Amino acid sequence: MLLRRDRAMIAVLIMLDVAFHAGRAGTVSAADIAERAGLARRGIEPLLQGLSRSGLLESVRGPRGGYRLGRPRRDIRLNDIVETALCEDATGEEGPTGALFARVIEPTWRELDDRLRASLRELTLDDLIRRAETCGLRRPLVEPISFSI
């Protein structure tokens, strides 16, 4: 179930951080993502690898390496990110049992989960960037390339 899946929220946060801070051509390091998110770098590495394997992120090696979006942010739906994160975390969850859970809570949760997934299919990273800007967050300015000698 999707509700209350921290891994899915962290994956969305990682993707938004890359979209927000890397711009179109830049990259963002795993250390910078972790620092801004208040997370341990080791903790987000598996998610970064999974997002890279799925093609949502592109990993760039070298001194200016890091991560950048694997495709335009308008083409990345939040559902794509969440599905990737949950697929990478396919461990079976143990939870409550019993008649009330099986007949009331679980069907209700599935219905809510379906509604949430439908909403996630509607939203893109571009939508979240616009929300961030509406909230007053400013994207970092990219330094212009200087050709003067």
C-alpha positions as CSV (number, residue, x, y, z in Angstrom):
1,M,0.0,0.0,0.0
2,L,1.1,3.5,-0.9
3,L,-0.1,5.4,2.1
4,R,2.6,6.0,4.7
5,R,5.4,4.8,2.6
6,D,8.4,7.0,3.6
7,R,10.5,5.5,0.8
8,A,8.1,6.7,-1.8
9,M,8.1,10.3,-0.4
10,I,11.9,10.3,-0.2
11,A,12.1,9.2,-3.9
12,V,9.7,12.1,-4.9
13,L,11.9,14.5,-2.8
14,I,15.1,13.3,-4.4
15,M,13.6,13.8,-7.9
16,L,12.2,17.2,-7.0
17,D,15.6,18.2,-5.6
18,V,17.4,17.2,-8.8
19,A,14.8,19.0,-10.9
20,F,15.0,22.1,-8.7
21,H,18.7,22.4,-8.2
22,A,20.3,20.8,-11.4
23,G,18.4,22.8,-13.9
24,R,18.5,21.5,-17.5
25,A,22.1,20.7,-17.9
26,G,23.6,20.7,-14.4
27,T,24.1,17.8,-12.0
28,V,23.5,17.4,-8.3
29,S,25.6,15.3,-6.0
30,A,24.2,12.7,-3.7
31,A,25.9,14.4,-0.8
32,D,24.1,17.7,-1.6
33,I,20.7,16.0,-2.0
34,A,21.2,14.2,1.3
35,E,22.3,17.4,3.1
36,R,19.3,19.5,1.8
37,A,16.9,16.7,2.7
38,G,18.4,16.1,6.2
39,L,19.0,12.4,5.3
40,A,22.0,10.1,5.4
41,R,23.8,9.8,2.1
42,R,24.0,6.0,2.6
43,G,20.3,5.9,3.1
44,I,19.4,7.5,-0.2
45,E,22.0,5.7,-2.3
46,P,19.8,2.7,-3.0
47,L,17.0,5.0,-4.1
48,L,19.3,6.9,-6.4
49,Q,20.5,3.7,-7.9
50,G,16.9,2.5,-8.5
51,L,15.8,5.8,-10.0
52,S,18.9,5.6,-12.3
53,R,18.2,2.1,-13.3
54,S,14.6,3.0,-14.2
55,G,15.8,5.9,-16.4
56,L,14.2,8.6,-14.3
57,L,17.6,9.8,-13.2
58,E,20.9,9.8,-15.1
59,S,24.1,9.2,-13.3
60,V,27.1,11.3,-14.5
61,R,30.6,10.2,-13.5
62,G,33.6,12.4,-13.0
63,P,34.6,15.5,-11.1
64,R,31.5,17.4,-12.1
65,G,29.4,14.3,-11.8
66,G,26.2,13.7,-10.0
67,Y,22.6,13.2,-11.0
68,R,20.3,14.8,-13.5
69,L,16.9,14.0,-14.8
70,G,16.7,11.2,-17.2
71,R,14.0,12.9,-19.2
72,P,12.2,16.3,-19.2
73,R,10.5,17.1,-15.9
74,R,7.1,17.6,-17.6
75,D,7.3,14.0,-18.7
76,I,8.0,12.5,-15.3
77,R,4.8,11.7,-13.4
78,L,4.9,11.3,-9.6
79,N,3.3,7.9,-10.1
80,D,6.4,6.8,-12.1
81,I,8.7,7.8,-9.2
82,V,6.5,6.1,-6.6
83,E,6.2,2.9,-8.6
84,T,10.0,2.8,-9.0
85,A,10.5,3.3,-5.3
86,L,8.0,0.7,-4.3
87,C,9.3,-1.8,-6.8
88,E,12.8,-1.4,-5.3
89,D,11.3,-2.0,-1.9
90,A,9.2,-5.1,-2.7
91,T,9.5,-6.6,0.7
92,G,6.3,-8.0,2.1
93,E,4.9,-5.9,4.8
94,E,3.5,-7.7,7.9
95,G,0.6,-5.9,9.4
96,P,-2.6,-6.3,11.4
97,T,-5.0,-9.1,10.9
98,G,-8.5,-9.9,12.1
99,A,-12.0,-9.5,10.8
100,L,-12.2,-5.7,11.3
101,F,-9.0,-5.2,9.5
102,A,-9.8,-7.6,6.6
103,R,-13.3,-6.5,6.0
104,V,-13.2,-2.8,6.8
105,I,-9.8,-1.2,7.1
106,E,-8.0,-3.0,4.3
107,P,-10.8,-2.4,1.6
108,T,-11.0,1.3,2.8
109,W,-7.2,1.7,2.6
110,R,-7.2,0.1,-0.9
111,E,-9.8,2.6,-2.1
112,L,-7.8,5.5,-0.7
113,D,-4.7,4.1,-2.2
114,D,-6.4,3.9,-5.6
115,R,-7.5,7.6,-5.3
116,L,-4.0,8.6,-4.4
117,R,-2.4,6.7,-7.3
118,A,-4.9,8.4,-9.7
119,S,-3.8,11.8,-8.3
120,L,-0.1,10.8,-8.7
121,R,-0.7,10.0,-12.3
122,E,-1.9,13.5,-12.9
123,L,1.0,15.4,-11.3
124,T,4.4,15.9,-12.8
125,L,7.7,17.2,-11.5
126,D,7.0,20.3,-13.5
127,D,3.9,20.8,-11.4
128,L,5.9,20.5,-8.2
129,I,8.5,23.0,-9.4
130,R,5.7,25.5,-10.0
131,R,4.4,24.8,-6.5
132,A,7.8,25.4,-5.1
133,E,8.2,28.7,-6.9
134,T,4.7,29.7,-5.8
135,C,5.7,29.1,-2.2
136,G,8.6,31.6,-2.7
137,L,11.4,29.1,-3.2
138,R,14.0,30.3,-5.7
139,R,15.9,28.0,-7.9
140,P,19.7,28.5,-7.8
141,L,21.1,30.7,-10.5
142,V,23.5,28.9,-12.9
143,E,26.7,30.8,-13.4
144,P,27.1,31.8,-17.0
145,I,30.0,30.4,-18.9
146,S,32.8,32.9,-19.4
147,F,34.9,32.7,-22.5
148,S,37.2,35.6,-21.6
149,I,40.9,34.8,-21.4
